[in-house]
Amino acid sequence: MPNLKNILLLVIIGGLGLYFALTTPPPATVPAAAPAPVPAVQALPAAAMVAEPQTAMVPPAAEPVAPNYVPRKLKVFEGHWQGLDGRLMTRELSRKLGFPVGLQGVLLGEVTLNGANSGFLAGDVIIRVEDMPITTVEEFQEASRMVQNRTEAKLTVIRKDETRNGSYRTMSMMLRAEGGLGFVQVEGAPMIQAGDPRPHSYRGPCTDCHPVGKGFELTPDPDLINLPPPAITRDTADKAISPHENRGPCEACHLIR
């Protein structure tokens, strides 16, 4: 049989262990350290985002170009009205063209459109629009403004009589245009280049009439540009299929392919 004393001792030890287990508080729990806060990244405004400086490409120094010289006050050179292209009749022009010295008016150098349909000819000298005498291009423009809303106006011209050498006729003619005559458009003399020889007799300083420089007039004149004839086939040449009248053998002008 087990020793009674040993059993009693085990009971007492077990009871003490149970007592301490029930009465001893649990060990304090140490909280885990919180993670350190991560600072938020804020977007910079567009204005604050500065690109890294880049090396600027410096263009090579260009040769300086002198600007055009355009005088503030230029004499009016030509006036254009319904196909009438006129310029001031001067003593120099009267002498060259054989008109009476001292004749004043606007000389028509070219006539097209309504001017031609109205019967005007190149070489006519306009001396009056309705009852207004014309002695300058400025007066020509001013007179046209008085009739610009009309469809016709009477112009008086001096015309050479081709049937009688040295004689002239004074004629009254009607300039007509549907929708209104409008008024004379004026322009100055063409631009010249510095150092150009003067093609006419002395008329005062060049800058009274001309701007000096480049770029205001197309050079060469497109009307003076001649293009080479296009190549044509042998069949076209043999059959004489031509868009123009007979000008001789096709080989004289065209490359035959």
BALONU-785601 format. One line per field, with one value per residue: residue in one letter; x, y, z of N, C-alpha, C, CB in turn. Coordinates in pm, whole numbers. Glycine has a CB too. Example, Ala and Ser with C-alpha at 12.3 -4.5 7.8 and 13.67 -1.06 7.14 Angstrom:
torza <- [A/S]
npx <- [1319/1285]
npy <- [-569/-225]
npz <- [780/708]
capx <- [1230/1367]
capy <- [-450/-106]
capz <- [780/714]
cpx <- [1320/1290]
cpy <- [-330/3]
cpz <- [780/787]
cbpx <- [1131/1408]
cbpy <- [-447/-60]
cbpz <- [905/572]
***
This chain:
torza <- [M/P/N/L/K/N/I/L/L/L/V/I/I/G/G/L/G/L/Y/F/A/L/T/T/P/P/P/A/T/V/P/A/A/A/P/A/P/V/P/A/V/Q/A/L/P/A/A/A/M/V/A/E/P/Q/T/A/M/V/P/P/A/A/E/P/V/A/P/N/Y/V/P/R/K/L/K/V/F/E/G/H/W/Q/G/L/D/G/R/L/M/T/R/E/L/S/R/K/L/G/F/P/V/G/L/Q/G/V/L/L/G/E/V/T/L/N/G/A/N/S/G/F/L/A/G/D/V/I/I/R/V/E/D/M/P/I/T/T/V/E/E/F/Q/E/A/S/R/M/V/Q/N/R/T/E/A/K/L/T/V/I/R/K/D/E/T/R/N/G/S/Y/R/T/M/S/M/M/L/R/A/E/G/G/L/G/F/V/Q/V/E/G/A/P/M/I/Q/A/G/D/P/R/P/H/S/Y/R/G/P/C/T/D/C/H/P/V/G/K/G/F/E/L/T/P/D/P/D/L/I/N/L/P/P/P/A/I/T/R/D/T/A/D/K/A/I/S/P/H/E/N/R/G/P/C/E/A/C/H/L/I/R]
npx <- [85/43/236/84/162/308/113/-47/133/163/-91/-105/98/3/-233/-128/2/-216/-342/-155/-154/-408/-418/-200/-130/-148/145/241/149/358/307/337/574/465/470/693/566/524/628/403/411/391/255/424/323/266/396/606/772/1067/1251/1562/1834/1926/2175/2171/2125/2317/2264/2465/2629/2454/2498/2468/2179/2085/1800/1498/1454/1199/1048/854/683/575/560/261/231/88/-255/-539/-835/-1123/-1006/-859/-540/-349/-106/67/71/355/592/815/711/527/699/838/633/514/304/128/336/304/56/-179/-287/-403/-226/-312/-165/-225/-512/-787/-1054/-1351/-1282/-1176/-1404/-1561/-1457/-1216/-868/-522/-292/-471/-541/-666/-847/-1057/-1311/-1643/-1744/-1506/-1181/-877/-557/-365/-273/-378/-599/-742/-814/-969/-1180/-1296/-1408/-1632/-1812/-1833/-2040/-2205/-2311/-2209/-1998/-1898/-1607/-1356/-1126/-802/-706/-480/-501/-490/-517/-434/-132/15/-213/-493/-772/-1045/-1240/-1547/-1633/-1810/-1756/-1839/-1978/-2116/-2285/-2151/-1896/-1683/-1368/-1059/-767/-455/-95/256/579/778/986/1337/1679/1961/2214/2138/2142/2009/1721/1601/1562/1675/1468/1455/1539/1580/1438/1211/1019/1063/1082/1371/1546/1486/1247/986/898/843/1100/1253/1021/716/585/788/920/1024/936/1089/982/769/867/778/610/726/518/329/465/492/227/161/13/-86/-114/-108/-76/89/430/657/897/850/1076/1239/1189/1103/1191/1208/1064]
npy <- [-118/224/475/656/904/995/1021/1218/1425/1470/1554/1792/1942/1950/2094/2342/2420/2452/2663/2874/2902/2998/3237/3395/3678/3709/3744/4074/4195/4305/4563/4550/4737/5022/5070/5305/5618/5680/5943/6128/6152/6436/6565/6786/7109/7187/7420/7429/7230/7211/7174/7016/7228/7283/7279/7551/7567/7758/7943/7977/8286/8506/8668/9017/9175/9444/9641/9694/10008/10217/10497/10729/10896/10869/10940/10906/10667/10510/10452/10243/10144/9982/9826/10018/10122/10366/10635/10929/11187/11333/11600/11477/11230/11326/11433/11202/11043/11195/11374/11688/11930/12005/11897/11782/11520/11178/10916/10629/10327/10062/9868/9684/9443/9600/9852/9810/9701/9923/10081/10220/10287/10188/10447/10654/10968/11062/11342/11443/11359/11316/11634/11706/11823/11652/11639/11513/11193/11165/11339/11198/10970/11092/11201/10966/10866/11020/10909/10646/10475/10460/10312/10392/10640/10950/10998/11212/11208/11249/11152/11013/11072/10830/10837/11077/11223/11346/11470/11516/11397/11502/11320/11205/10949/10664/10504/10191/9967/9686/9676/9884/10136/10165/10282/10448/10260/10316/10309/10301/10364/10087/9877/9933/9821/9890/10077/10018/10102/10404/10390/10592/10944/11212/11250/11363/11285/10933/10815/10964/10842/10563/10270/10118/9822/9471/9210/9304/9269/9019/8826/8632/8801/8628/8611/8616/8382/8098/7770/7452/7255/6967/6617/6385/6095/5863/5768/5973/6181/6076/6061/6319/6437/6711/6978/7230/7470/7405/7401/7316/7039/6796/6707/6925/7071/6902/6633/6309/6014]
npz <- [0/-72/93/342/424/209/15/124/121/-155/-220/-80/-210/-471/-427/-343/-580/-750/-621/-641/-916/-968/-832/-907/-1106/-1464/-1672/-1773/-2091/-2342/-2562/-2922/-3106/-3284/-3641/-3791/-3910/-4261/-4456/-4663/-5017/-5209/-5510/-5725/-5840/-6191/-6270/-6096/-6169/-6304/-6588/-6647/-6714/-7053/-7304/-7515/-7868/-8061/-8344/-8638/-8700/-8903/-9216/-9212/-9343/-9537/-9468/-9664/-9822/-9783/-9869/-9677/-9810/-10126/-10473/-10660/-10913/-11103/-11211/-11186/-11339/-11400/-11606/-11733/-11750/-11637/-11648/-11537/-11772/-11890/-11973/-12078/-12170/-12356/-12548/-12629/-12735/-12920/-12869/-12820/-12668/-12330/-12295/-12064/-11850/-11810/-11932/-12112/-12086/-12117/-12200/-12094/-12021/-11898/-11985/-12243/-12367/-12362/-12556/-12536/-12609/-12599/-12554/-12558/-12400/-12102/-12025/-11889/-11654/-11655/-11568/-11458/-11469/-11553/-11444/-11297/-11152/-10901/-10913/-11101/-10954/-10752/-10903/-10996/-10765/-10736/-10907/-10846/-10769/-10982/-11296/-11534/-11685/-11829/-12012/-12129/-12388/-12545/-12861/-13093/-13440/-13660/-13930/-14015/-14010/-13720/-13625/-13400/-13209/-13010/-12797/-12658/-12442/-12311/-12014/-11899/-11655/-11506/-11197/-11080/-11104/-10932/-10791/-10885/-10843/-10703/-10746/-10664/-10823/-10948/-10731/-10702/-10726/-10522/-10675/-10934/-11281/-11417/-11614/-11752/-11830/-11612/-11331/-11088/-10739/-10694/-10485/-10466/-10608/-10610/-10401/-10248/-10272/-10216/-10294/-10328/-10578/-10814/-10943/-11190/-11414/-11432/-11680/-11859/-11847/-12012/-12068/-12139/-12424/-12371/-12354/-12613/-12751/-13003/-13158/-13132/-13258/-13520/-13599/-13601/-13398/-13260/-13021/-13111/-13383/-13701/-13657/-13769/-13793/-13536/-13404/-13393/-13167/-12961/-12736/-12849/-12746]
capx <- [0/120/253/-18/228/345/-10/-90/227/131/-217/-77/176/-88/-325/-55/24/-341/-371/-71/-196/-531/-404/-91/-177/-71/248/194/179/425/253/436/604/394/564/713/486/597/577/333/477/295/292/454/248/339/483/724/856/1160/1336/1704/1881/1991/2263/2102/2197/2334/2284/2581/2602/2416/2550/2365/2114/2030/1655/1449/1431/1070/1018/719/601/612/470/174/286/-13/-391/-607/-980/-1206/-928/-780/-415/-299/-1/67/133/458/655/903/630/472/804/868/520/467/186/161/405/215/-68/-193/-389/-357/-200/-345/-61/-284/-657/-846/-1182/-1458/-1225/-1170/-1541/-1620/-1402/-1091/-750/-394/-248/-565/-505/-788/-831/-1174/-1410/-1762/-1705/-1389/-1056/-779/-418/-277/-333/-459/-727/-809/-874/-1073/-1295/-1362/-1487/-1759/-1903/-1804/-2163/-2279/-2274/-2143/-1951/-1842/-1467/-1308/-988/-732/-660/-412/-573/-397/-533/-367/-10/31/-340/-553/-916/-1100/-1354/-1619/-1666/-1877/-1701/-1952/-1948/-2230/-2263/-2082/-1765/-1575/-1279/-924/-667/-327/25/379/672/832/1108/1464/1789/2067/2319/2085/2152/1880/1681/1530/1627/1667/1335/1467/1594/1511/1350/1084/922/1090/1149/1500/1569/1446/1137/854/866/886/1205/1214/879/664/547/908/979/990/965/1120/870/775/900/662/641/746/386/267/534/461/88/145/-93/-30/-211/-90/-66/214/548/773/915/843/1212/1309/1166/1071/1265/1122/1091]
capy <- [0/349/538/760/1035/1040/1064/1345/1528/1501/1632/1931/2010/1978/2203/2469/2460/2505/2792/2977/2920/3078/3369/3474/3748/3675/3844/4188/4181/4424/4587/4557/4875/5062/5108/5450/5673/5711/6073/6122/6221/6524/6600/6927/7170/7187/7536/7409/7125/7279/7078/7042/7319/7221/7369/7608/7561/7893/7935/8053/8427/8529/8793/9119/9215/9579/9640/9773/10149/10256/10633/10747/10969/10836/10992/10808/10641/10455/10436/10133/10163/9907/9785/10131/10138/10497/10703/11072/11237/11433/11661/11376/11135/11397/11444/11069/10983/11285/11452/11829/11962/12076/11823/11727/11417/11044/10838/10488/10241/9930/9869/9550/9430/9693/9964/9771/9687/10057/10146/10291/10228/10228/10571/10762/11050/11108/11480/11484/11261/11401/11775/11731/11813/11558/11676/11426/11064/11189/11394/11086/10890/11170/11210/10836/10849/11092/10829/10504/10395/10460/10206/10451/10777/11005/11035/11284/11167/11294/11033/11040/11036/10751/10865/11205/11230/11465/11531/11455/11415/11502/11230/11174/10808/10618/10387/10120/9849/9640/9670/10002/10160/10164/10397/10421/10208/10376/10244/10373/10306/9959/9879/9921/9776/9989/10068/9996/10218/10469/10362/10707/11072/11251/11295/11393/11174/10806/10783/11035/10753/10420/10208/10060/9696/9347/9135/9358/9240/8885/8824/8703/8816/8497/8616/8606/8250/8001/7632/7368/7170/6835/6503/6318/5961/5852/5752/6105/6257/6021/6090/6465/6473/6833/7068/7365/7472/7353/7482/7247/6900/6783/6687/7052/7125/6801/6508/6198/5892]
capz <- [0/-70/223/363/434/75/-56/180/74/-295/-225/-36/-316/-584/-393/-346/-720/-806/-557/-703/-1056/-975/-771/-967/-1230/-1583/-1703/-1857/-2235/-2398/-2699/-3030/-3149/-3407/-3748/-3807/-4024/-4385/-4504/-4791/-5128/-5274/-5648/-5743/-5951/-6318/-6278/-6013/-6226/-6392/-6657/-6631/-6820/-7167/-7376/-7630/-7994/-8113/-8489/-8685/-8726/-9041/-9272/-9199/-9467/-9525/-9490/-9776/-9793/-9837/-9824/-9624/-9907/-10263/-10575/-10724/-11047/-11194/-11165/-11256/-11324/-11493/-11721/-11783/-11676/-11678/-11575/-11561/-11895/-11859/-12090/-12135/-12247/-12472/-12648/-12680/-12807/-13025/-12831/-12802/-12545/-12238/-12276/-11929/-11837/-11774/-12052/-12098/-12142/-12145/-12185/-12092/-11950/-11931/-12061/-12383/-12415/-12375/-12675/-12512/-12669/-12545/-12618/-12525/-12285/-12035/-11980/-11812/-11612/-11646/-11583/-11373/-11544/-11499/-11473/-11219/-11117/-10781/-10958/-11167/-10848/-10685/-10993/-11001/-10642/-10752/-10991/-10821/-10752/-11108/-11390/-11650/-11669/-11952/-12007/-12248/-12415/-12665/-12935/-13219/-13561/-13738/-14073/-14044/-13933/-13638/-13586/-13280/-13193/-12875/-12801/-12534/-12443/-12189/-11945/-11841/-11574/-11428/-11053/-11030/-11161/-10834/-10803/-10933/-10750/-10740/-10697/-10690/-10920/-10899/-10650/-10773/-10643/-10505/-10776/-11069/-11370/-11442/-11753/-11809/-11802/-11471/-11287/-10947/-10661/-10718/-10374/-10478/-10674/-10596/-10286/-10287/-10202/-10282/-10236/-10358/-10718/-10848/-11045/-11312/-11442/-11478/-11820/-11942/-11826/-12115/-12028/-12256/-12467/-12307/-12439/-12672/-12802/-13148/-13220/-13139/-13361/-13652/-13636/-13599/-13304/-13203/-12960/-13166/-13528/-13756/-13630/-13821/-13743/-13390/-13352/-13379/-13033/-12860/-12720/-12892/-12667]
cpx <- [88/123/156/46/266/223/-53/1/197/5/-190/-1/87/-182/-255/-30/-101/-372/-289/-111/-319/-511/-295/-141/-90/35/196/240/240/373/365/455/534/496/575/633/575/544/517/410/372/348/318/366/335/436/611/818/944/1251/1482/1752/1955/2075/2193/2191/2204/2358/2406/2541/2573/2473/2441/2312/2053/1881/1618/1428/1301/1038/874/626/653/511/386/220/178/-150/-462/-757/-1053/-1131/-850/-657/-347/-188/2/137/228/513/747/826/569/574/834/758/461/338/226/229/311/81/-71/-305/-327/-347/-232/-238/-114/-433/-707/-986/-1284/-1407/-1220/-1310/-1609/-1558/-1273/-974/-625/-344/-347/-516/-634/-763/-950/-1258/-1535/-1718/-1579/-1262/-956/-639/-318/-348/-419/-596/-809/-880/-990/-1198/-1369/-1447/-1623/-1860/-1894/-1927/-2248/-2231/-2210/-2102/-1886/-1697/-1429/-1161/-936/-674/-591/-499/-475/-406/-464/-246/-3/-98/-402/-702/-951/-1230/-1415/-1668/-1726/-1805/-1815/-1905/-2072/-2193/-2189/-1940/-1651/-1486/-1139/-836/-530/-211/146/463/731/958/1230/1571/1897/2175/2269/2107/2014/1840/1611/1607/1601/1528/1338/1525/1512/1407/1225/975/938/1131/1276/1522/1526/1318/998/811/924/986/1249/1062/824/626/668/978/931/1031/998/1000/881/817/772/707/659/613/317/332/499/320/59/27/-43/-139/-200/-80/72/329/675/785/914/984/1286/1297/1156/1172/1170/1161/1017]
cpy <- [123/405/653/896/1088/1092/1200/1456/1567/1586/1777/2005/2044/2093/2337/2515/2518/2642/2901/3002/3009/3219/3452/3541/3710/3781/3950/4169/4311/4447/4597/4701/4904/5101/5259/5500/5709/5843/6058/6203/6304/6560/6750/6984/7179/7303/7517/7305/7189/7174/7115/7131/7243/7325/7418/7599/7702/7884/8016/8196/8447/8663/8899/9161/9353/9576/9721/9917/10190/10396/10644/10816/10940/10898/10878/10792/10597/10454/10333/10142/10088/9870/9898/10146/10265/10548/10849/11106/11350/11493/11560/11277/11202/11406/11308/11017/11076/11358/11599/11854/12044/12007/11762/11625/11286/10962/10692/10404/10104/9938/9726/9559/9534/9814/9933/9759/9822/10137/10223/10214/10273/10349/10685/10837/11105/11248/11527/11362/11339/11547/11810/11716/11723/11603/11591/11294/11080/11247/11287/10999/10964/11180/11077/10812/10916/11009/10681/10417/10393/10346/10260/10595/10822/11048/11103/11250/11240/11170/11077/10994/10962/10780/10994/11218/11361/11532/11451/11484/11419/11424/11215/11030/10769/10494/10320/9996/9811/9634/9789/10013/10145/10285/10352/10370/10257/10293/10328/10304/10178/9978/9865/9873/9883/9967/10041/10120/10275/10449/10480/10834/11113/11307/11334/11275/11047/10777/10870/10942/10606/10383/10139/9933/9578/9293/9187/9333/9104/8889/8679/8713/8682/8496/8597/8471/8155/7862/7549/7283/7032/6727/6439/6182/5964/5840/5887/6189/6208/6055/6239/6507/6594/6919/7210/7356/7426/7450/7413/7107/6897/6773/6819/7108/7020/6688/6394/6073/5774]
cpz <- [0/70/232/367/295/-3/-7/130/-70/-308/-190/-146/-434/-554/-394/-491/-783/-752/-625/-848/-1068/-924/-835/-1096/-1348/-1611/-1800/-2002/-2286/-2540/-2802/-3074/-3282/-3514/-3762/-3926/-4142/-4439/-4644/-4895/-5202/-5413/-5656/-5854/-6075/-6326/-6200/-6068/-6332/-6455/-6637/-6745/-6928/-7238/-7503/-7754/-8052/-8263/-8529/-8720/-8874/-9087/-9265/-9336/-9447/-9551/-9613/-9731/-9863/-9784/-9776/-9724/-10047/-10359/-10632/-10869/-11145/-11127/-11249/-11230/-11435/-11621/-11786/-11694/-11723/-11591/-11617/-11693/-11857/-11987/-12159/-12220/-12370/-12584/-12710/-12772/-12912/-12994/-12816/-12667/-12456/-12219/-12137/-11926/-11792/-11902/-12025/-12167/-12179/-12117/-12193/-12033/-11995/-12009/-12209/-12442/-12435/-12488/-12655/-12574/-12596/-12624/-12598/-12402/-12225/-11982/-11896/-11775/-11576/-11664/-11505/-11455/-11472/-11542/-11397/-11194/-10992/-10817/-11030/-11064/-10782/-10773/-10999/-10878/-10654/-10832/-10958/-10807/-10879/-11197/-11517/-11618/-11799/-11928/-12138/-12267/-12538/-12732/-13063/-13335/-13651/-13887/-14113/-13951/-13855/-13597/-13472/-13280/-13046/-12879/-12662/-12543/-12309/-12137/-11871/-11764/-11495/-11280/-10996/-11083/-11060/-10854/-10842/-10818/-10795/-10685/-10733/-10796/-10863/-10817/-10740/-10675/-10636/-10609/-10916/-11155/-11398/-11589/-11819/-11775/-11658/-11439/-11139/-10872/-10681/-10611/-10369/-10530/-10637/-10453/-10336/-10206/-10285/-10218/-10265/-10502/-10752/-10963/-11067/-11326/-11494/-11625/-11912/-11928/-11936/-12068/-12152/-12295/-12403/-12407/-12492/-12725/-12953/-13219/-13235/-13248/-13501/-13696/-13637/-13512/-13224/-13140/-13014/-13318/-13572/-13730/-13680/-13765/-13590/-13329/-13329/-13238/-12925/-12857/-12754/-12812/-12725]
cbpx <- [-96/61/398/-97/355/412/-125/-90/373/114/-324/5/294/-169/-388/79/71/-457/-340/76/-224/-641/-377/35/-176/-164/373/248/49/583/167/392/758/296/521/864/406/581/692/188/547/270/181/603/198/241/411/684/770/1244/1302/1783/1970/1888/2396/2062/2129/2452/2160/2646/2720/2262/2597/2418/2006/2101/1582/1317/1552/957/1043/724/603/620/549/24/394/25/-466/-551/-1016/-1329/-1016/-865/-322/-409/138/135/25/572/735/978/519/425/931/887/412/451/125/34/537/193/-85/-221/-463/-454/-54/-485/52/-216/-726/-758/-1160/-1527/-1086/-1095/-1623/-1604/-1501/-1068/-741/-291/-227/-709/-408/-829/-814/-1259/-1360/-1837/-1817/-1387/-995/-808/-396/-236/-224/-386/-704/-708/-769/-1021/-1249/-1258/-1412/-1735/-1871/-1723/-2245/-2263/-2396/-2234/-1850/-1926/-1377/-1329/-980/-619/-779/-274/-635/-420/-681/-465/113/114/-437/-487/-995/-1123/-1313/-1738/-1541/-2029/-1584/-2051/-1827/-2278/-2189/-2080/-1760/-1494/-1275/-863/-671/-317/39/459/784/860/1106/1505/1848/2125/2414/1935/2222/1886/1590/1384/1577/1776/1230/1332/1598/1613/1425/1098/933/1199/1055/1617/1496/1559/1154/851/922/765/1326/1273/854/544/478/1004/944/1060/844/1241/867/638/985/599/529/836/299/277/685/479/-6/127/-130/46/-193/37/-95/200/559/899/1049/759/1291/1255/1041/933/1324/1135/1052]
cbpy <- [1/453/587/735/1024/926/962/1341/1479/1372/1573/1932/1922/1854/2178/2454/2342/2411/2787/2937/2784/3011/3356/3383/3904/3660/3776/4325/4146/4406/4717/4469/4898/5182/5046/5484/5798/5596/6179/6175/6120/6652/6558/6949/7310/7194/7658/7371/7010/7386/7071/6909/7427/7158/7300/7754/7463/7967/7986/7985/8516/8527/8774/9240/9111/9676/9695/9714/10239/10153/10734/10827/11122/10684/11065/10850/10535/10312/10569/9994/10313/9988/9723/10263/10014/10595/10635/11145/11286/11369/11788/11302/11075/11537/11504/10973/10943/11210/11397/11914/12040/12215/11714/11839/11398/10975/10854/10458/10227/9817/9958/9451/9441/9740/9997/9638/9602/10133/10238/10312/10264/10111/10547/10704/11166/11010/11572/11587/11174/11380/11865/11635/11953/11411/11822/11492/10957/11283/11514/11002/10852/11310/11252/10724/10905/11226/10851/10492/10450/10594/10122/10447/10789/11126/10910/11438/11014/11399/10938/10971/11162/10605/10873/11328/11216/11563/11539/11509/11303/11648/11092/11273/10722/10588/10426/10079/9873/9501/9548/10001/10298/10036/10477/10548/10050/10520/10101/10388/10406/9865/9767/10056/9644/9981/9962/9959/10180/10621/10242/10715/11181/11356/11185/11432/11210/10691/10796/11158/10768/10379/10105/10162/9695/9241/9129/9507/9351/8796/8913/8635/8931/8458/8747/8717/8194/8037/7571/7277/7157/6799/6399/6405/5861/5731/5657/6178/6249/5869/6021/6518/6352/6912/7069/7435/7613/7325/7511/7326/6841/6659/6600/7153/7207/6745/6493/6171/5912]
cbpz <- [121/-167/244/493/523/-3/-36/334/86/-374/-128/98/-362/-620/-257/-271/-802/-776/-404/-697/-1121/-896/-624/-996/-1211/-1706/-1764/-1801/-2316/-2398/-2702/-3152/-3162/-3379/-3883/-3825/-3980/-4493/-4507/-4778/-5226/-5189/-5748/-5776/-5912/-6435/-6227/-5875/-6287/-6316/-6808/-6628/-6762/-7263/-7411/-7602/-8093/-8041/-8564/-8807/-8681/-9057/-9419/-9124/-9511/-9622/-9367/-9831/-9841/-9797/-9937/-9493/-9879/-10283/-10687/-10717/-11039/-11239/-11167/-11212/-11326/-11528/-11822/-11786/-11695/-11680/-11600/-11445/-11997/-11775/-12050/-12024/-12159/-12431/-12586/-12566/-12709/-13150/-12698/-12814/-12574/-12286/-12385/-11827/-11969/-11670/-12098/-12158/-12044/-12059/-12295/-12009/-11800/-11805/-12010/-12399/-12319/-12246/-12729/-12361/-12818/-12550/-12764/-12501/-12326/-11920/-12099/-11891/-11490/-11508/-11539/-11252/-11566/-11548/-11440/-11085/-11095/-10683/-11051/-11248/-10743/-10649/-11134/-11015/-10521/-10821/-11138/-10697/-10637/-11180/-11425/-11775/-11550/-12003/-11980/-12235/-12436/-12632/-12968/-13223/-13632/-13713/-14110/-14025/-14024/-13710/-13706/-13150/-13265/-12821/-12856/-12510/-12473/-12217/-11847/-11952/-11478/-11478/-11020/-10879/-11220/-10844/-10672/-10996/-10744/-10688/-10755/-10563/-10956/-11016/-10545/-10839/-10696/-10363/-10739/-11063/-11503/-11408/-11757/-11756/-11899/-11438/-11311/-10888/-10511/-10722/-10244/-10570/-10823/-10693/-10214/-10264/-10070/-10277/-10093/-10330/-10813/-10884/-11004/-11434/-11546/-11396/-11852/-11908/-11686/-12250/-11952/-12227/-12621/-12246/-12361/-12786/-12764/-13181/-13136/-13003/-13341/-13652/-13539/-13743/-13208/-13310/-12810/-13106/-13583/-13907/-13479/-13791/-13797/-13351/-13448/-13478/-13034/-12887/-12575/-13047/-12520]
***
